[in-house]
């Protein structure tokens, strides 16, 4: 099974602390001996507040990204990223 995950590349906030832009790298990986190993870099995507609305916290951004991961067909989110999807 192909698992997917992401890593923040950068997060840009305005003067009030709202996230206005976030760049995220997506990866594909697998588990080997209960350890997750990234095997392939998929793409890098830049999201803006037009995509995710008004949010301030990294957790709110993670929730949005987990929902984006759920939309990718044929891939399964790693367990650590399912709790907010």
N, CA, C and O atoms as CSV, one atom per row, in Angstrom:
chain,resi,resn,atom,element,x,y,z
A,1,UNK,N,N,0.847,-1.187,0.000
A,1,UNK,CA,C,0.000,0.000,0.000
A,1,UNK,C,C,0.886,1.243,0.000
A,1,UNK,O,O,1.907,1.286,0.687
A,2,UNK,N,N,0.494,2.242,-0.768
A,2,UNK,CA,C,1.216,3.507,-0.806
A,2,UNK,C,C,0.665,4.451,0.252
A,2,UNK,O,O,-0.518,4.789,0.239
A,3,UNK,N,N,1.518,4.868,1.155
A,3,UNK,CA,C,1.130,5.844,2.158
A,3,UNK,C,C,1.606,7.215,1.712
A,3,UNK,O,O,2.523,7.331,0.899
A,4,UNK,N,N,0.986,8.239,2.242
A,4,UNK,CA,C,1.379,9.599,1.877
A,4,UNK,C,C,1.508,10.441,3.140
A,4,UNK,O,O,0.832,10.208,4.142
A,5,UNK,N,N,2.385,11.413,3.060
A,5,UNK,CA,C,2.537,12.354,4.159
A,5,UNK,C,C,3.023,13.675,3.582
A,5,UNK,O,O,3.202,13.802,2.371
A,6,UNK,N,N,3.232,14.638,4.434
A,6,UNK,CA,C,3.688,15.954,3.995
A,6,UNK,C,C,4.616,16.551,5.027
A,6,UNK,O,O,4.703,16.095,6.167
A,7,UNK,N,N,5.300,17.580,4.591
A,7,UNK,CA,C,6.216,18.298,5.464
A,7,UNK,C,C,6.082,19.775,5.114
A,7,UNK,O,O,6.094,20.143,3.939
A,8,UNK,N,N,5.955,20.619,6.133
A,8,UNK,CA,C,5.899,22.064,5.883
A,8,UNK,C,C,7.237,22.516,5.300
A,8,UNK,O,O,8.301,22.170,5.814
A,9,UNK,N,N,7.165,23.289,4.225
A,9,UNK,CA,C,8.375,23.888,3.668
A,9,UNK,C,C,8.526,25.280,4.275
A,9,UNK,O,O,9.589,25.634,4.786
A,10,UNK,N,N,7.442,26.071,4.212
A,10,UNK,CA,C,7.417,27.335,4.945
A,10,UNK,C,C,5.980,27.726,5.227
A,10,UNK,O,O,5.051,27.287,4.550
A,11,UNK,N,N,5.818,28.567,6.250
A,11,UNK,CA,C,4.519,29.127,6.609
A,11,UNK,C,C,4.725,30.631,6.774
A,11,UNK,O,O,5.597,31.071,7.523
A,12,UNK,N,N,3.917,31.405,6.069
A,12,UNK,CA,C,4.006,32.867,6.148
A,12,UNK,C,C,2.753,33.400,6.829
A,12,UNK,O,O,1.635,33.025,6.476
A,13,UNK,N,N,2.951,34.277,7.808
A,13,UNK,CA,C,1.837,34.866,8.558
A,13,UNK,C,C,1.806,36.381,8.357
A,13,UNK,O,O,2.828,37.007,8.075
A,14,UNK,N,N,0.600,36.958,8.510
A,14,UNK,CA,C,0.492,38.410,8.449
A,14,UNK,C,C,0.821,38.988,9.838
A,14,UNK,O,O,1.170,38.244,10.755
A,15,UNK,N,N,0.708,40.303,9.984
A,15,UNK,CA,C,1.051,40.965,11.246
A,15,UNK,C,C,0.136,40.568,12.397
A,15,UNK,O,O,0.506,40.726,13.560
A,16,UNK,N,N,-1.054,40.054,12.089
A,16,UNK,CA,C,-1.992,39.625,13.130
A,16,UNK,C,C,-1.843,38.146,13.473
A,16,UNK,O,O,-2.574,37.640,14.324
A,17,UNK,N,N,-0.928,37.456,12.840
A,17,UNK,CA,C,-0.680,36.052,13.140
A,17,UNK,C,C,-1.468,35.063,12.292
A,17,UNK,O,O,-1.338,33.854,12.482
A,18,UNK,N,N,-2.280,35.551,11.362
A,18,UNK,CA,C,-3.024,34.646,10.484
A,18,UNK,C,C,-2.085,34.081,9.419
A,18,UNK,O,O,-1.218,34.786,8.902
A,19,UNK,N,N,-2.268,32.819,9.105
A,19,UNK,CA,C,-1.470,32.194,8.056
A,19,UNK,C,C,-2.002,32.672,6.708
A,19,UNK,O,O,-3.189,32.528,6.415
A,20,UNK,N,N,-1.123,33.237,5.895
A,20,UNK,CA,C,-1.550,33.744,4.593
A,20,UNK,C,C,-0.998,32.899,3.443
A,20,UNK,O,O,-1.510,32.951,2.325
A,21,UNK,N,N,0.055,32.118,3.730
A,21,UNK,CA,C,0.637,31.276,2.689
A,21,UNK,C,C,1.408,30.139,3.357
A,21,UNK,O,O,2.064,30.328,4.381
A,22,UNK,N,N,1.313,28.969,2.759
A,22,UNK,CA,C,2.057,27.813,3.261
A,22,UNK,C,C,2.492,26.962,2.076
A,22,UNK,O,O,1.693,26.653,1.191
A,23,UNK,N,N,3.754,26.592,2.069
A,23,UNK,CA,C,4.262,25.677,1.049
A,23,UNK,C,C,4.478,24.324,1.720
A,23,UNK,O,O,5.041,24.231,2.810
A,24,UNK,N,N,4.017,23.288,1.043
A,24,UNK,CA,C,4.024,21.946,1.610
A,24,UNK,C,C,4.599,20.970,0.591
A,24,UNK,O,O,4.239,20.999,-0.586
A,25,UNK,N,N,5.479,20.120,1.050
A,25,UNK,CA,C,6.019,19.058,0.196
A,25,UNK,C,C,5.299,17.765,0.536
A,25,UNK,O,O,5.178,17.399,1.705
A,26,UNK,N,N,4.821,17.077,-0.491
A,26,UNK,CA,C,4.129,15.805,-0.308
A,26,UNK,C,C,5.074,14.665,-0.665
A,26,UNK,O,O,5.892,14.770,-1.578
A,27,UNK,N,N,4.937,13.580,0.078
A,27,UNK,CA,C,5.788,12.410,-0.102
A,27,UNK,C,C,4.951,11.144,-0.124
A,27,UNK,O,O,3.823,11.117,0.368
A,28,UNK,N,N,5.520,10.098,-0.702
A,28,UNK,CA,C,4.954,8.760,-0.651
A,28,UNK,C,C,5.960,7.894,0.096
A,28,UNK,O,O,7.169,8.100,-0.004
A,29,UNK,N,N,5.447,6.925,0.842
A,29,UNK,CA,C,6.355,6.080,1.596
A,29,UNK,C,C,5.735,4.744,1.947
A,29,UNK,O,O,4.626,4.410,1.528
A,30,UNK,N,N,6.485,3.995,2.728
A,30,UNK,CA,C,6.015,2.680,3.158
A,30,UNK,C,C,6.580,2.396,4.543
A,30,UNK,O,O,7.512,3.053,5.007
A,31,UNK,N,N,5.994,1.411,5.177
A,31,UNK,CA,C,6.476,0.967,6.475
A,31,UNK,C,C,7.370,-0.246,6.285
A,31,UNK,O,O,7.030,-1.183,5.562
A,32,UNK,N,N,8.511,-0.210,6.941
A,32,UNK,CA,C,9.424,-1.354,6.931
A,32,UNK,C,C,9.838,-1.585,8.380
A,32,UNK,O,O,10.455,-0.724,9.008
A,33,UNK,N,N,9.492,-2.750,8.896
A,33,UNK,CA,C,9.773,-3.070,10.293
A,33,UNK,C,C,9.214,-2.008,11.241
A,33,UNK,O,O,9.888,-1.579,12.177
A,34,UNK,N,N,7.982,-1.595,10.986
A,34,UNK,CA,C,7.232,-0.618,11.791
A,34,UNK,C,C,7.832,0.793,11.773
A,34,UNK,O,O,7.499,1.624,12.618
A,35,UNK,N,N,8.711,1.056,10.812
A,35,UNK,CA,C,9.299,2.387,10.655
A,35,UNK,C,C,8.860,2.934,9.304
A,35,UNK,O,O,8.982,2.258,8.283
A,36,UNK,N,N,8.348,4.165,9.304
A,36,UNK,CA,C,7.903,4.790,8.061
A,36,UNK,C,C,9.109,5.355,7.323
A,36,UNK,O,O,9.920,6.077,7.902
A,37,UNK,N,N,9.219,5.020,6.043
A,37,UNK,CA,C,10.320,5.483,5.208
A,37,UNK,C,C,9.740,6.184,3.985
A,37,UNK,O,O,8.935,5.607,3.254
A,38,UNK,N,N,10.151,7.430,3.767
A,38,UNK,CA,C,9.729,8.139,2.560
A,38,UNK,C,C,10.501,7.583,1.370
A,38,UNK,O,O,11.730,7.515,1.383
A,39,UNK,N,N,9.757,7.188,0.347
A,39,UNK,CA,C,10.395,6.580,-0.817
A,39,UNK,C,C,10.343,7.448,-2.063
A,39,UNK,O,O,11.096,7.221,-3.010
A,40,UNK,N,N,9.455,8.447,-2.068
A,40,UNK,CA,C,9.282,9.236,-3.286
A,40,UNK,C,C,8.749,10.619,-2.929
A,40,UNK,O,O,7.802,10.748,-2.154
A,41,UNK,N,N,9.365,11.649,-3.500
A,41,UNK,CA,C,8.852,13.011,-3.362
A,41,UNK,C,C,7.797,13.204,-4.434
A,41,UNK,O,O,8.074,13.014,-5.618
A,42,UNK,N,N,6.590,13.581,-4.034
A,42,UNK,CA,C,5.494,13.715,-5.003
A,42,UNK,C,C,5.453,15.094,-5.630
A,42,UNK,O,O,5.603,15.223,-6.845
A,43,UNK,N,N,5.256,16.104,-4.845
A,43,UNK,CA,C,5.197,17.458,-5.372
A,43,UNK,C,C,5.259,18.453,-4.236
A,43,UNK,O,O,5.169,18.091,-3.063
A,44,UNK,N,N,5.412,19.704,-4.601
A,44,UNK,CA,C,5.364,20.804,-3.646
A,44,UNK,C,C,4.220,21.702,-4.074
A,44,UNK,O,O,4.094,22.055,-5.247
A,45,UNK,N,N,3.392,22.065,-3.116
A,45,UNK,CA,C,2.226,22.889,-3.428
A,45,UNK,C,C,2.195,24.082,-2.499
A,45,UNK,O,O,2.479,23.964,-1.308
A,46,UNK,N,N,1.849,25.228,-3.049
A,46,UNK,CA,C,1.697,26.438,-2.250
A,46,UNK,C,C,0.214,26.708,-2.084
A,46,UNK,O,O,-0.522,26.838,-3.062
A,47,UNK,N,N,-0.215,26.792,-0.826
A,47,UNK,CA,C,-1.597,27.111,-0.485
A,47,UNK,C,C,-1.643,28.526,0.080
A,47,UNK,O,O,-0.691,28.983,0.713
A,48,UNK,N,N,-2.752,29.209,-0.154
A,48,UNK,CA,C,-2.938,30.550,0.413
A,48,UNK,C,C,-4.220,30.576,1.230
A,48,UNK,O,O,-4.966,29.598,1.284
A,49,UNK,N,N,-4.454,31.708,1.859
A,49,UNK,CA,C,-5.681,31.858,2.649
A,49,UNK,C,C,-6.929,31.738,1.776
A,49,UNK,O,O,-8.019,31.502,2.295
A,50,UNK,N,N,-6.790,31.893,0.485
A,50,UNK,CA,C,-7.934,31.655,-0.415
A,50,UNK,C,C,-8.297,30.169,-0.439
A,50,UNK,O,O,-9.444,29.813,-0.711
A,51,UNK,N,N,-7.320,29.300,-0.155
A,51,UNK,CA,C,-7.560,27.856,-0.113
A,51,UNK,C,C,-8.114,27.407,1.241
A,51,UNK,O,O,-9.072,26.636,1.297
A,52,UNK,N,N,-7.517,27.885,2.321
A,52,UNK,CA,C,-7.866,27.366,3.640
A,52,UNK,C,C,-8.621,28.336,4.537
A,52,UNK,O,O,-9.003,27.958,5.644
A,53,UNK,N,N,-8.848,29.562,4.104
A,53,UNK,CA,C,-9.614,30.512,4.913
A,53,UNK,C,C,-8.751,31.167,5.985
A,53,UNK,O,O,-7.524,31.161,5.894
A,54,UNK,N,N,-9.399,31.730,6.999
A,54,UNK,CA,C,-8.692,32.410,8.079
A,54,UNK,C,C,-8.306,31.409,9.161
A,54,UNK,O,O,-9.162,30.913,9.894
A,55,UNK,N,N,-7.027,31.118,9.253
A,55,UNK,CA,C,-6.532,30.231,10.303
A,55,UNK,C,C,-5.268,30.827,10.905
A,55,UNK,O,O,-4.543,31.572,10.245
A,56,UNK,N,N,-5.010,30.486,12.177
A,56,UNK,CA,C,-3.828,31.001,12.858
A,56,UNK,C,C,-2.851,29.916,13.284
A,56,UNK,O,O,-1.646,30.157,13.343
A,57,UNK,N,N,-3.351,28.741,13.578
A,57,UNK,CA,C,-2.483,27.741,14.200
A,57,UNK,C,C,-1.990,26.696,13.198
A,57,UNK,O,O,-2.609,26.442,12.164
A,58,UNK,N,N,-0.866,26.111,13.547
A,58,UNK,CA,C,-0.332,25.017,12.733
A,58,UNK,C,C,-1.295,23.836,12.739
A,58,UNK,O,O,-1.421,23.138,11.733
A,59,UNK,N,N,-1.980,23.604,13.863
A,59,UNK,CA,C,-2.945,22.501,13.925
A,59,UNK,C,C,-4.098,22.698,12.953
A,59,UNK,O,O,-4.562,21.736,12.341
A,60,UNK,N,N,-4.568,23.939,12.802
A,60,UNK,CA,C,-5.628,24.214,11.820
A,60,UNK,C,C,-5.122,23.964,10.402
A,60,UNK,O,O,-5.855,23.462,9.550
A,61,UNK,N,N,-3.867,24.319,10.161
A,61,UNK,CA,C,-3.273,24.066,8.840
A,61,UNK,C,C,-3.123,22.563,8.610
A,61,UNK,O,O,-3.382,22.081,7.507
A,62,UNK,N,N,-2.708,21.818,9.635
A,62,UNK,CA,C,-2.607,20.363,9.513
A,62,UNK,C,C,-3.962,19.736,9.201
A,62,UNK,O,O,-4.049,18.820,8.383
A,63,UNK,N,N,-5.006,20.219,9.840
A,63,UNK,CA,C,-6.350,19.690,9.579
A,63,UNK,C,C,-6.720,19.900,8.111
A,63,UNK,O,O,-7.229,18.986,7.461
A,64,UNK,N,N,-6.466,21.090,7.592
A,64,UNK,CA,C,-6.724,21.384,6.180
A,64,UNK,C,C,-5.906,20.448,5.287
A,64,UNK,O,O,-6.444,19.885,4.334
A,65,UNK,N,N,-4.622,20.277,5.579
A,65,UNK,CA,C,-3.759,19.433,4.751
A,65,UNK,C,C,-4.182,17.972,4.808
A,65,UNK,O,O,-4.130,17.273,3.795
A,66,UNK,N,N,-4.597,17.507,5.969
A,66,UNK,CA,C,-5.075,16.126,6.079
A,66,UNK,C,C,-6.313,15.913,5.215
A,66,UNK,O,O,-6.490,14.844,4.630
A,67,UNK,N,N,-7.162,16.922,5.136
A,67,UNK,CA,C,-8.335,16.830,4.264
A,67,UNK,C,C,-7.903,16.793,2.804
A,67,UNK,O,O,-8.526,16.106,1.994
A,68,UNK,N,N,-6.840,17.523,2.454
A,68,UNK,CA,C,-6.329,17.495,1.084
A,68,UNK,C,C,-5.752,16.112,0.764
A,68,UNK,O,O,-5.951,15.590,-0.333
A,69,UNK,N,N,-5.038,15.524,1.726
A,69,UNK,CA,C,-4.484,14.186,1.524
A,69,UNK,C,C,-5.583,13.165,1.262
A,69,UNK,O,O,-5.419,12.261,0.443
A,70,UNK,N,N,-6.692,13.313,1.957
A,70,UNK,CA,C,-7.797,12.358,1.815
A,70,UNK,C,C,-8.369,12.370,0.398
A,70,UNK,O,O,-8.997,11.397,-0.017
A,71,UNK,N,N,-8.164,13.444,-0.341
A,71,UNK,CA,C,-8.703,13.561,-1.693
A,71,UNK,C,C,-7.855,12.841,-2.748
A,71,UNK,O,O,-8.328,12.609,-3.860
A,72,UNK,N,N,-6.608,12.485,-2.412
A,72,UNK,CA,C,-5.715,11.846,-3.376
A,72,UNK,C,C,-6.084,10.373,-3.473
A,72,UNK,O,O,-5.983,9.638,-2.490
A,73,UNK,N,N,-6.503,9.948,-4.636
A,73,UNK,CA,C,-6.936,8.566,-4.839
A,73,UNK,C,C,-5.744,7.613,-4.862
A,73,UNK,O,O,-4.673,7.945,-5.371
A,74,UNK,N,N,-5.949,6.428,-4.304
A,74,UNK,CA,C,-4.939,5.392,-4.358
A,74,UNK,C,C,-3.842,5.511,-3.322
A,74,UNK,O,O,-2.871,4.754,-3.353
A,75,UNK,N,N,-3.984,6.450,-2.405
A,75,UNK,CA,C,-2.972,6.602,-1.368
A,75,UNK,C,C,-3.653,6.664,-0.009
A,75,UNK,O,O,-4.783,7.136,0.121
A,76,UNK,N,N,-2.951,6.186,0.980
A,76,UNK,CA,C,-3.460,6.131,2.344
A,76,UNK,C,C,-2.616,7.058,3.212
A,76,UNK,O,O,-1.389,7.049,3.120
A,77,UNK,N,N,-3.267,7.857,4.051
A,77,UNK,CA,C,-2.541,8.742,4.970
A,77,UNK,C,C,-1.853,7.903,6.036
A,77,UNK,O,O,-2.375,6.868,6.449
A,78,UNK,N,N,-0.671,8.352,6.487
A,78,UNK,CA,C,-0.013,7.643,7.577
A,78,UNK,C,C,-0.837,7.868,8.845
A,78,UNK,O,O,-1.523,8.884,8.958
A,79,UNK,N,N,-0.780,6.936,9.801
A,79,UNK,CA,C,-1.637,7.029,10.994
A,79,UNK,C,C,-1.548,8.357,11.737
A,79,UNK,O,O,-2.556,8.847,12.245
A,80,UNK,N,N,-0.364,8.941,11.808
A,80,UNK,CA,C,-0.192,10.194,12.519
A,80,UNK,C,C,-0.991,11.340,11.898
A,80,UNK,O,O,-1.252,12.346,12.557
A,81,UNK,N,N,-1.376,11.187,10.634
A,81,UNK,CA,C,-2.093,12.262,9.964
A,81,UNK,C,C,-3.560,11.943,9.736
A,81,UNK,O,O,-4.243,12.664,9.008
A,82,UNK,N,N,-4.055,10.876,10.345
A,82,UNK,CA,C,-5.462,10.541,10.216
A,82,UNK,C,C,-6.310,11.165,11.296
A,82,UNK,O,O,-7.513,11.336,11.100
A,83,UNK,N,N,-5.744,11.504,12.409
A,83,UNK,CA,C,-6.504,11.957,13.565
A,83,UNK,C,C,-7.276,13.244,13.319
A,83,UNK,O,O,-8.243,13.517,14.029
A,84,UNK,N,N,-6.882,14.032,12.346
A,84,UNK,CA,C,-7.579,15.287,12.074
A,84,UNK,C,C,-8.296,15.292,10.730
A,84,UNK,O,O,-8.954,16.276,10.394
A,85,UNK,N,N,-8.188,14.251,9.980
A,85,UNK,CA,C,-8.759,14.267,8.619
A,85,UNK,C,C,-10.270,14.348,8.655
A,85,UNK,O,O,-10.912,14.371,7.605
